[in-house]
């Protein structure tokens, strides 16, 4: 029996892709609380 099934949709970033992209995204300094960057980019 499988407990978890992980599906990567074609528009979602892999962990390796995210490791390359994450350092390029600026961190928030002020304003409203940020939403998780990876969730926003994946759509």
C-alpha positions in Angstrom: 0.0 0.0 0.0 1.3 3.4 -0.9 1.0 6.1 1.7 2.1 9.1 -0.3 2.1 9.8 -4.0 4.1 12.8 -5.2 3.2 14.1 -8.6 5.2 16.9 -10.3 3.0 18.7 -12.8 4.7 19.9 -15.9 4.7 23.6 -14.8 6.2 22.9 -11.3 9.9 23.3 -10.6 12.0 20.3 -9.5 14.1 20.7 -6.4 17.2 21.0 -8.6 15.6 23.8 -10.6 14.4 25.6 -7.5 18.0 25.5 -6.0 19.2 27.4 -9.0 16.4 30.0 -8.9 15.9 30.6 -5.2 19.0 32.7 -4.6 17.9 35.1 -7.4 14.6 36.0 -5.6 15.0 39.0 -3.3 13.9 38.6 0.3 11.1 40.9 1.6 12.1 43.8 3.6 8.8 45.4 4.4 5.2 45.4 3.4 2.7 42.5 3.6 3.9 39.1 4.6 5.2 37.1 1.7 3.6 34.0 0.3 5.9 31.0 -0.3 8.0 32.0 -3.3 8.0 28.5 -4.8 4.2 28.2 -4.6 3.8 31.6 -6.4 6.3 30.6 -9.2 4.7 27.2 -9.7 1.3 28.8 -10.1 
